[in-house]
């Protein structure tokens, strides 16, 4: 197993989040609380949902530094190592819409508690596995549990913070903890003595959050009646499974027959999903939302965040190690500049409310990412990590704007009683975009004969181009009067 291939497969694991809004933006009033629902505790709700989200992203990004040891312990061949990483994104993308719909219909607290408990158990079980297939199944289960946490968290926050000002602050904090989890995850996992210990610690953290949430969180729901959309969930899950499999196999050649057949199957299953959603009484996602400008902006923001930002920075750790020769921990500390700035900016982005419209905040975030990435061109070829610093700073600021804006826009783009569904839809597109973005970055970087550093420059240029395309797409969505 070459060091490059081992590092390349680590790329499939990061993730980042999404978009902004203004206090002047109109918002649908929240649905009245049901008689059986208690009054929420806003600060406690925000603290627990943010903590669970941070643990979720730490678990998601841990394989960046633990994959080599994990593959060695499980005797995983090179051809199968990508599945050690793709399990969690698959579970997330396939179930985010399902989890959001179930949270709104059957109780956001119930889905949140189920997700945190399941994340703790499945992460701990992953630490005890002794085979590749068992670890992959554990990672898929972690993705499913993470979907329940991420989709229900924003629904709980919307219920606890009914005013536009309170919601602006709360979603900004929640988005910042997305960045915080991404930043801290690799550092924590790399600092522990063994990958099994790392997963054990993360599993224990999730269980602690679940225990604290039992008596603290209050229930909220917006039931529509009818049965769960099982057919839609099955069609959508299979479509994403086929897409992720095609993306994973595409690294070895995009024109091969299995890749083409999987892509065709994915398209056919998406068509079946749309057909089902138009006919069921309680669809996972209301397709009429596609006529809402804010929903389109939220969806485009999530998709291009995955394609450009997550796609590149998921592989950046491997690129820095292979071209400059930094150690795993030194690389993690270097990239902490990017993710740490993202965290800080997301916390302060609420100050832009009323000054910069949501679409412009999204567009600005994409433009800053593109500018930052372009300043890093040539740095890896020169073997100079200090030359990366300006680009990491500028891109980190842009990522912070995206991470602050997307959560709020996702819940304000749908009726307040469907907040979890709106969150699930936006995050689903983000993880689909990240899967494609990671595969594209790896393919571009490793396909050139002029060396890895030259391939990295090409991948950075493509990332910048996708970010600018995202900025144009978001800016082109016009609010209706």
FIRO-461258 format. One line per field, with one value per residue (C-alpha): residue number from 1; x, y, z. Coordinates in nm, 4 decimals, padded with zeros to 6 digits. Example, Ala and Ser with C-alpha at 12.3 -4.5 7.8 and 13.67 -1.06 7.14 Angstrom:
BEGIN
num	(1,2)
X	(01.2300,01.3670)
Y	(-00.4500,-00.1060)
Z	(00.7800,00.7140)
//
This chain:
BEGIN
num	(1,2,3,4,5,6,7,8,9,10,11,12,13,14,15,16,17,18,19,20,21,22,23,24,25,26,27,28,29,30,31,32,33,34,35,36,37,38,39,40,41,42,43,44,45,46,47,48,49,50,51,52,53,54,55,56,57,58,59,60,61,62,63,64,65,66,67,68,69,70,71,72,73,74,75,76,77,78,79,80,81,82,83,84,85,86,87,88,89,90,91,92,93,94,95,96,97,98,99,100,101,102,103,104,105,106,107,108,109,110,111,112,113,114,115,116,117,118,119,120,121,122,123,124,125,126,127,128,129,130,131,132,133,134,135,136,137,138,139,140,141,142,143,144,145,146,147,148,149,150,151,152,153,154,155,156,157,158,159,160,161,162,163,164,165,166,167,168,169,170,171,172,173,174,175,176,177,178,179,180,181,182,183,184,185,186,187,188,189,190,191,192,193,194,195,196,197,198,199,200,201,202,203,204,205,206,207,208,209,210,211,212,213,214,215,216,217,218,219,220,221,222,223,224,225,226,227,228,229,230,231,232,233,234,235,236,237,238,239,240,241,242,243,244,245,246,247,248,249,250,251,252,253,254,255,256,257,258,259,260,261,262,263,264,265,266,267,268,269,270,271,272,273,274,275,276,277,278,279,280,281,282,283,284,285,286,287,288,289,290,291,292,293,294,295,296,297,298,299,300,301,302,303,304,305,306,307,308,309,310,311,312,313,314,315,316,317,318,319,320,321,322,323,324,325,326,327,328,329,330,331,332,333,334,335,336,337,338,339,340,341,342,343,344,345,346,347,348,349,350,351,352,353,354,355,356,357,358,359,360,361,362,363,364,365,366,367,368,369,370,371,372,373,374,375,376,377,378,379,380,381,382,383,384,385,386,387,388,389,390,391,392,393,394,395,396,397,398,399,400,401,402,403,404,405,406,407,408,409,410,411,412,413,414,415,416,417,418,419,420,421,422,423,424,425,426,427,428,429,430,431,432,433,434,435,436,437,438,439,440,441,442,443,444,445,446,447,448,449,450,451,452,453,454,455,456,457,458,459,460,461,462,463,464,465,466,467,468,469,470,471,472,473,474,475,476,477,478,479,480,481)
X	(00.0000,00.1555,00.1590,-00.0088,-00.3012,-00.3461,-00.3516,-00.5728,-00.8433,-00.8499,-00.9968,-01.3488,-01.4222,-01.4500,-01.7403,-01.8323,-02.1557,-02.3419,-02.5328,-02.6626,-02.9667,-03.0597,-03.2836,-03.4764,-03.5662,-03.9247,-03.9909,-04.2881,-04.4213,-04.3601,-04.6436,-04.8099,-04.6920,-04.9108,-05.0791,-04.8590,-04.5355,-04.3568,-04.1994,-03.8434,-03.5261,-03.3554,-02.9993,-02.9917,-03.1404,-02.8755,-02.5941,-02.6959,-02.7750,-02.4463,-02.2496,-02.4089,-02.3373,-01.9721,-01.9347,-02.1036,-01.8546,-01.5617,-01.6675,-01.7106,-01.3591,-01.1679,-01.0574,-00.8445,-00.5714,-00.6844,-00.7321,-00.3786,-00.3794,-00.7386,-00.6653,-00.3566,-00.5412,-00.8321,-00.6070,-00.8051,-00.6733,-00.6140,-00.9110,-01.1498,-01.0149,-01.2425,-01.5408,-01.4009,-01.4497,-01.7586,-01.9775,-02.0642,-02.1334,-02.3561,-02.5589,-02.5831,-02.6904,-02.9343,-03.1172,-03.1049,-03.4321,-03.5926,-03.4728,-03.5953,-03.9386,-03.9682,-03.8507,-04.1214,-04.3925,-04.3063,-04.1024,-03.7709,-03.6594,-03.7380,-03.5324,-03.2492,-03.2229,-03.2387,-02.9617,-02.7248,-02.7737,-02.7216,-02.4118,-02.2564,-02.3268,-02.2243,-01.9036,-01.8042,-01.8865,-01.6712,-01.3786,-01.4351,-01.4621,-01.2044,-01.2943,-01.3382,-01.7020,-01.7976,-01.6232,-01.7885,-02.1309,-02.0547,-01.9619,-02.2844,-02.4790,-02.2864,-02.3942,-02.7575,-02.7350,-02.5622,-02.8448,-03.0957,-02.8888,-02.8215,-03.1755,-03.3533,-03.1136,-03.2275,-03.5916,-03.5365,-03.3569,-03.6367,-03.8907,-03.6773,-03.5994,-03.9218,-03.8136,-03.6033,-03.3323,-03.3069,-03.3039,-03.0278,-02.8066,-02.8871,-02.8305,-02.5053,-02.3800,-02.4919,-02.3155,-02.0002,-02.0003,-02.0120,-01.6816,-01.5573,-01.6223,-01.4420,-01.1474,-01.1118,-01.1922,-00.8601,-00.6568,-00.8325,-00.8189,-00.4531,-00.3532,-00.4917,-00.2660,-00.4778,-00.7597,-00.9775,-00.9322,-01.0283,-01.3563,-01.4237,-01.3801,-01.6059,-01.8697,-01.8624,-01.9002,-02.2131,-02.3629,-02.2969,-02.4827,-02.7711,-02.7910,-02.7917,-03.0616,-03.3179,-03.4461,-03.3448,-03.4916,-03.8628,-04.0602,-04.1881,-04.3525,-04.5780,-04.7606,-04.9218,-05.0947,-05.0537,-04.7861,-04.4093,-04.2876,-04.1201,-04.1207,-03.9638,-03.7009,-03.6117,-03.5849,-03.3783,-03.1472,-03.0795,-03.0193,-02.7552,-02.5988,-02.5595,-02.4176,-02.1631,-02.0595,-02.0121,-01.8062,-01.5910,-01.5293,-01.4763,-01.1355,-01.0086,-01.1685,-01.4860,-01.5548,-01.5791,-01.9095,-01.9854,-01.9508,-02.1841,-02.4421,-02.4388,-02.4859,-02.7779,-02.9305,-02.8951,-03.0736,-03.3526,-03.3992,-03.4100,-03.6872,-03.8703,-03.8253,-03.9795,-04.2674,-04.3329,-04.3096,-04.5742,-04.8224,-04.7861,-04.9851,-04.6855,-04.3753,-04.0265,-03.9887,-04.2540,-04.1450,-04.3392,-04.0526,-03.8488,-04.0517,-03.9259,-03.6222,-03.4828,-03.5077,-03.3254,-03.0555,-03.0185,-02.9969,-02.7442,-02.5379,-02.5224,-02.4381,-02.1558,-02.0168,-01.9725,-01.8353,-01.5817,-01.4967,-01.5356,-01.4120,-01.0765,-01.0104,-01.0963,-00.7852,-00.5708,-00.4234,-00.2962,-00.1613,00.0353,00.1838,00.2878,00.4303,00.5741,00.6410,00.4681,00.3644,00.0014,-00.0255,00.1610,-00.0718,-00.3730,-00.2445,-00.1855,-00.5368,-00.6701,-00.5998,-00.8577,-01.1201,-01.0610,-01.1157,-01.4289,-01.5538,-01.4758,-01.6304,-01.9452,-01.9931,-01.9602,-02.1508,-02.4755,-02.3405,-02.4014,-02.7761,-02.9656,-02.6565,-02.5839,-02.8730,-02.8503,-02.7769,-02.4878,-02.3434,-02.3448,-02.1938,-01.9269,-01.8377,-01.7849,-01.5826,-01.3549,-01.2977,-01.2060,-00.9689,-00.8023,-00.7524,-00.6040,-00.3445,-00.2244,-00.1319,00.2331,00.2843,00.2953,00.5250,00.7612,00.7449,00.6589,00.3872,00.4105,00.2901,-00.0334,-00.1151,-00.2764,-00.4973,-00.6010,-00.6957,-00.9057,-01.0719,-01.1390,-01.3262,-01.5326,-01.6081,-01.7228,-01.9740,-02.1087,-02.1261,-02.3180,-02.5591,-02.6715,-02.8370,-03.0542,-03.1434,-03.2335,-03.4945,-03.6262,-03.6702,-03.9539,-04.2572,-04.1493,-04.3271,-04.1151,-03.7788,-03.6210,-03.7213,-03.5635,-03.2432,-03.2350,-03.2820,-02.9976,-02.7574,-02.8401,-02.7238,-02.4134,-02.3080,-02.3898,-02.1749,-01.8937,-01.8862,-01.8604,-01.6172,-01.3793,-01.3776,-01.3179,-01.0320,-00.8607,-00.9057,-00.7590,-00.4715,-00.3562,-00.4142,-00.1332,00.2136,00.3774,00.3708,00.1316,00.1991,00.1048,-00.2096,-00.2909,-00.2718,-00.5195,-00.7543,-00.7330,-00.8176,-01.1197,-01.2314,-01.2073,-01.4068,-01.6807,-01.6969,-01.7383,-02.0085,-02.1810,-02.1600,-02.3182,-02.5899,-02.6827,-02.6778,-02.8995,-03.1827,-03.4137,-03.6565,-04.0150,-04.1954)
Y	(00.0000,00.3288,00.6193,00.8376,00.6017,00.5582,00.9325,00.9830,00.7658,00.9774,01.2550,01.1241,01.2336,01.6025,01.8138,02.1767,02.3599,02.6581,03.0039,03.3405,03.5610,03.9060,04.0317,04.2232,03.9061,03.7972,03.4716,03.2510,03.2576,02.9349,02.6958,02.7158,02.4634,02.1619,02.1161,01.8233,02.0067,02.1845,02.5282,02.4876,02.6005,02.8072,02.8224,02.4588,02.3547,02.5500,02.4150,02.0504,02.0604,02.2431,01.9935,01.6975,01.8573,01.9124,01.5473,01.4386,01.6322,01.5147,01.1559,01.2356,01.3820,01.1455,00.9087,01.1862,01.0856,00.7376,00.5683,00.4288,00.2612,00.1442,-00.0124,-00.1851,-00.3244,-00.4514,-00.5810,-00.3736,-00.3926,-00.0671,-00.1251,-00.1403,00.1443,00.4027,00.2227,00.2729,00.6429,00.6493,00.4660,00.7733,01.0072,00.7362,00.6997,01.0768,01.1626,00.8737,00.9474,01.3248,01.3816,01.0860,01.2054,01.5605,01.4425,01.2012,01.4696,01.7126,01.4458,01.2346,01.4615,01.6411,01.5588,01.1916,01.1768,01.3782,01.1492,00.8411,00.9827,01.0763,00.7421,00.5537,00.7591,00.6776,00.3057,00.2652,00.4687,00.2586,-00.0600,00.0625,00.0688,-00.3006,-00.4286,-00.6678,-00.6773,-00.4302,-00.5099,-00.4752,-00.1378,-00.0176,-00.1159,00.0686,00.3810,00.3605,00.3348,00.6351,00.8283,00.7347,00.8450,01.1675,01.2388,01.2191,01.4633,01.7193,01.7256,01.7459,01.9968,02.2916,02.1970,02.2076,02.5414,02.6990,02.5886,02.7238,03.0570,03.1766,03.5389,03.6375,03.7941,03.4910,03.2534,03.4543,03.4217,03.0538,02.9300,03.1267,02.9523,02.6134,02.6756,02.7767,02.4445,02.2667,02.4380,02.3665,01.9942,01.9844,02.1717,01.9728,01.6222,01.5426,01.7024,01.5023,01.1757,01.2241,01.3094,00.9874,00.6803,00.4482,00.4717,00.2431,00.4745,00.7710,00.6109,00.5015,00.8575,01.0030,00.7383,00.8190,01.1908,01.1229,00.9127,01.1902,01.4402,01.1942,01.1531,01.5287,01.5784,01.3405,01.5792,01.9066,01.9094,01.9565,01.7953,01.9762,01.8432,01.9363,01.6145,01.5987,01.2635,00.9652,00.7001,00.7449,00.7756,00.4338,00.4094,00.7526,00.6767,00.3485,00.5054,00.7987,00.5824,00.3431,00.6351,00.7804,00.4387,00.3961,00.7483,00.7062,00.3666,00.5193,00.8058,00.5638,00.3332,00.6281,00.6972,00.3927,00.5069,00.7047,00.5375,00.1834,-00.0012,-00.0473,00.3266,00.4105,00.1544,00.2825,00.6422,00.5372,00.3445,00.6499,00.8705,00.6153,00.5927,00.9717,00.9684,00.7049,00.9171,01.2222,01.0083,00.8775,01.2208,01.3600,01.0919,01.0226,01.2127,01.2828,01.3152,01.3416,01.6699,01.8940,01.9417,02.2696,02.4139,02.4180,02.7245,02.9161,03.1386,03.0983,02.7213,02.7228,02.9495,02.7254,02.4143,02.5690,02.6941,02.3492,02.1763,02.4119,02.4209,02.0455,02.0582,02.3372,02.3872,02.0387,01.8684,02.0464,02.0678,01.7021,01.6181,01.9134,01.7242,01.4464,01.6973,01.8901,01.5729,01.4317,01.7485,01.9458,01.6543,01.7815,01.5240,01.4337,01.6416,01.9420,01.9328,01.9187,02.2229,02.4113,02.3439,02.4453,02.8025,02.7583,02.5773,02.7861,03.1084,02.9558,02.8939,03.2488,03.4170,03.2062,03.3231,03.6894,03.6768,03.7751,04.1322,04.1410,04.1036,04.3955,04.5133,04.2388,04.0370,03.6578,03.5937,03.8400,03.6783,03.3431,03.4882,03.6690,03.3451,03.1658,03.4555,03.4644,03.0894,03.1235,03.4136,03.2275,02.9111,03.1021,03.2630,02.9141,02.8215,02.7225,02.6933,02.3136,02.3006,02.5370,02.3197,02.6238,02.5931,02.9641,03.0522,02.8696,03.0955,03.3933,03.1622,02.9618,03.2845,03.4254,03.0930,03.0384,03.3678,03.2681,02.9268,03.0941,03.3056,02.9926,02.7996,03.0784,03.1450,02.8080,02.6776,02.9865,03.0087,02.6395,02.6766,03.0113,02.8750,02.6474,02.6931,02.7067,02.3806,02.2002,02.3317,01.9873,01.8943,02.2145,02.1430,01.7849,01.8916,02.1448,01.9142,01.6251,01.8317,01.9347,01.5735,01.4760,01.7679,01.6704,01.3113,01.4301,01.7102,01.4783,01.2291,01.5100,01.6552,01.3168,01.2392,01.5729,01.5675,01.2139,01.2071,01.4379,01.3160,01.6388,01.5508,01.5767,01.9463,02.0364,01.8270,02.0075,02.3430,02.2169,02.0940,02.4301,02.6121,02.3872,02.4438,02.8206,02.7941,02.5907,02.8413,03.1299,02.9327,02.8857,03.2603,03.3371,03.0762,03.2075,03.5703,03.4836,03.3634,03.6611,03.7151,03.7527,04.0657)
Z	(00.0000,-00.1050,00.1326,-00.1293,-00.1823,00.1907,00.2378,-00.0649,00.0777,00.3915,00.1865,00.1876,00.5417,00.6103,00.6004,00.6527,00.6607,00.5348,00.4989,00.6331,00.6698,00.7902,01.0650,00.8032,00.6188,00.6596,00.8382,00.8909,01.2454,01.4327,01.4820,01.8244,02.0775,02.1271,02.4598,02.5586,02.4752,02.7622,02.7393,02.6023,02.7813,02.5075,02.6389,02.7448,02.4104,02.2209,02.4381,02.4018,02.0296,01.9624,02.1736,01.9961,01.6581,01.7507,01.8588,01.5351,01.3209,01.5340,01.4693,01.1009,01.0634,01.2936,01.0093,00.8601,01.1045,01.2175,00.8785,00.8322,01.1742,01.1296,00.7899,00.9271,01.2288,01.0194,00.7368,00.4885,00.1299,-00.0570,-00.2877,00.0102,00.2213,00.0614,00.2121,00.5609,00.4930,00.2738,00.5247,00.7314,00.4346,00.2873,00.6059,00.6426,00.2905,00.2642,00.5885,00.6413,00.4566,00.6325,00.9729,00.9122,00.8099,01.1041,01.3478,01.2388,01.2380,01.5437,01.7707,01.7328,02.0871,02.0311,01.7102,01.8679,02.1702,01.9491,01.7314,02.0150,02.1878,01.8606,01.7761,02.1115,02.0814,01.7153,01.7615,02.0612,01.8711,01.5831,01.8236,01.8998,01.5409,01.4000,01.0300,00.7450,00.6807,01.0480,01.0762,00.7537,00.8853,01.2093,01.0114,00.8087,01.1343,01.2676,00.9587,01.0154,01.3796,01.2746,01.0312,01.3167,01.5243,01.2518,01.1126,01.4494,01.6093,01.4003,01.4534,01.8297,01.7985,01.5933,01.8546,02.1406,01.9677,01.8012,01.7387,01.4347,01.6551,01.8822,01.5878,01.4200,01.7270,01.7894,01.4346,01.4209,01.7337,01.6004,01.2680,01.4540,01.6393,01.3034,01.2240,01.5761,01.5441,01.2117,01.3623,01.6829,01.5550,01.3810,01.6606,01.9339,01.7393,01.6528,02.0098,02.1580,02.1730,01.9572,01.7030,01.9149,02.2122,01.9929,01.8884,02.2447,02.3737,02.1032,02.1715,02.5435,02.4649,02.2614,02.5403,02.7925,02.5731,02.5394,02.9176,02.9763,02.7136,02.8611,03.1301,02.9691,02.6184,02.5569,02.2790,01.9704,01.6584,01.3680,01.2716,00.9297,00.9779,00.7495,00.7356,00.7038,00.3449,00.3321,-00.0482,-00.0860,00.1769,00.0055,-00.3412,-00.2162,-00.0052,-00.2925,-00.5304,-00.3003,-00.2421,-00.6162,-00.6523,-00.3711,-00.5097,-00.8563,-00.7157,-00.5153,-00.8108,-01.0453,-00.8975,-01.0897,-01.4173,-01.4872,-01.8234,-01.6880,-01.7329,-01.3585,-01.2981,-01.5861,-01.4780,-01.1206,-01.2384,-01.4610,-01.1711,-00.9501,-01.2046,-01.2447,-00.8686,-00.8373,-01.0960,-00.8932,-00.5795,-00.7493,-00.8738,-00.5228,-00.3609,-00.5949,-00.4942,-00.1218,00.1405,00.3655,00.1441,00.2893,00.1042,-00.0458,-00.4076,-00.4177,-00.2115,-00.5315,-00.6292,-00.3230,-00.3979,-00.0470,-00.0636,-00.3981,-00.2545,00.0508,-00.1670,-00.4064,-00.1128,00.0443,-00.2845,-00.3844,-00.0305,-00.0589,-00.4122,-00.3626,00.0059,00.1554,-00.1602,-00.1509,00.2222,00.2745,00.0733,00.1813,00.4768,00.2504,-00.0017,00.2604,00.4091,00.0719,-00.0857,00.2058,00.4413,00.7533,01.0112,01.0685,01.3858,01.2428,00.9431,01.1735,01.3641,01.0368,00.9096,01.2497,01.1342,00.8582,01.0622,01.3750,01.1814,01.0355,01.3896,01.5055,01.2010,01.2236,01.5832,01.4820,01.1529,01.3263,01.3305,00.9549,01.0078,00.8547,00.6678,00.4172,00.2634,00.2948,-00.0733,-00.0654,00.2459,00.0711,-00.2439,-00.0381,00.1403,-00.1912,-00.3371,-00.0315,-00.0542,-00.4221,-00.3502,-00.0652,-00.2674,-00.5609,-00.3327,-00.2355,-00.5929,-00.6139,-00.2396,-00.2357,-00.5385,-00.3568,-00.0435,00.1677,00.4299,00.5276,00.1779,00.2591,00.5536,00.3701,00.1686,00.4737,00.6507,00.3642,00.2901,00.6609,00.6783,00.3750,00.5236,00.8455,00.6528,00.4842,00.8099,00.9812,00.6986,00.5709,00.8915,00.9286,00.5625,00.5561,00.8322,00.7068,00.3550,00.4721,00.6972,01.0624,01.1442,00.8802,01.0050,01.0439,00.6892,00.5551,00.7461,00.6198,00.2571,00.2630,00.4451,00.2133,-00.0826,00.1098,00.1676,-00.1897,-00.3051,-00.0690,-00.1975,-00.5568,-00.4655,-00.2823,-00.5697,-00.8218,-00.6166,-00.5823,-00.9521,-01.0642,-00.8166,-00.8878,-01.2648,-01.3784,-01.4769,-01.3592,-00.9910,-00.7001,-00.6378,-00.9952,-00.9671,-00.6420,-00.8217,-01.0816,-00.8093,-00.6317,-00.9538,-01.0071,-00.6462,-00.6972,-01.0195,-00.8506,-00.5649,-00.8091,-00.9898,-00.6548,-00.5881,-00.9235,-00.8697,-00.5259,-00.6422,-00.9393,-00.7133,-00.6715,-00.3872,-00.5034,-00.4047)
//
